[in-house]
Amino acid sequence: MSLALDYFGVSHYISVPIAAVLLVVITATGSFQRWERFMLFFVVANFLVIPLAIFSHPHVGAFIHG
């Protein structure tokens, strides 16, 4: 989440505590089923990065290095 907020110009000093508080609140106040759905959403969102990286046609050297 903090990396995503970095795209919008939000500092890591702000985004990391926001992400931590959000995860603690979801874990502490919700049911396990709701938390599990939330985490599965993040997993699916992370897998979407793979085709986006391929379709952006990066330079091979930068792709391997990064």
C-alpha positions in Angstrom: 0.0 0.0 0.0 2.8 2.4 0.8 4.3 1.8 -2.6 0.9 2.5 -4.2 0.6 5.8 -2.3 4.1 6.7 -3.4 2.7 6.9 -7.0 0.4 9.7 -5.7 3.3 11.6 -4.1 2.5 10.5 -0.5 5.6 10.2 1.7 6.6 6.8 3.1 6.5 8.5 6.6 2.8 8.9 6.1 1.8 5.9 4.0 3.5 3.2 6.1 1.6 4.1 9.3 -1.6 4.4 7.4 -1.1 0.9 5.9 -0.2 -0.5 9.4 -3.2 1.0 11.1 -5.5 -0.2 8.3 -4.3 -3.8 8.6 -4.5 -3.8 12.4 -8.1 -2.3 12.2 -9.2 -4.9 9.6 -7.6 -7.7 11.7 -9.0 -6.6 15.0 -12.5 -5.5 14.1 -13.6 -7.8 11.3 -14.3 -11.5 11.0 -11.7 -13.8 9.6 -13.7 -14.3 6.4 -13.7 -10.5 5.7 -10.0 -10.3 6.4 -9.3 -13.3 4.2 -11.3 -11.7 1.3 -9.3 -8.5 1.8 -6.0 -10.3 1.6 -7.1 -12.3 -1.4 -7.9 -9.1 -3.2 -4.3 -7.9 -2.5 -2.9 -11.2 -3.9 -5.0 -10.9 -7.1 -3.9 -7.2 -7.4 -0.2 -8.2 -7.1 -0.6 -10.8 -9.8 -2.0 -8.1 -12.1 1.4 -6.5 -12.0 3.0 -9.3 -14.1 1.0 -8.7 -17.3 1.3 -4.9 -16.8 5.1 -5.3 -16.6 5.1 -7.4 -19.8 2.8 -5.0 -21.7 4.9 -2.0 -20.8 7.7 -3.4 -23.0 10.6 -2.6 -20.6 14.2 -2.7 -21.6 15.5 -6.2 -20.9 18.4 -5.0 -18.8 16.2 -2.8 -16.6 13.7 -5.6 -16.3 16.3 -8.1 -15.0 18.0 -5.6 -12.8 14.8 -4.4 -11.2 
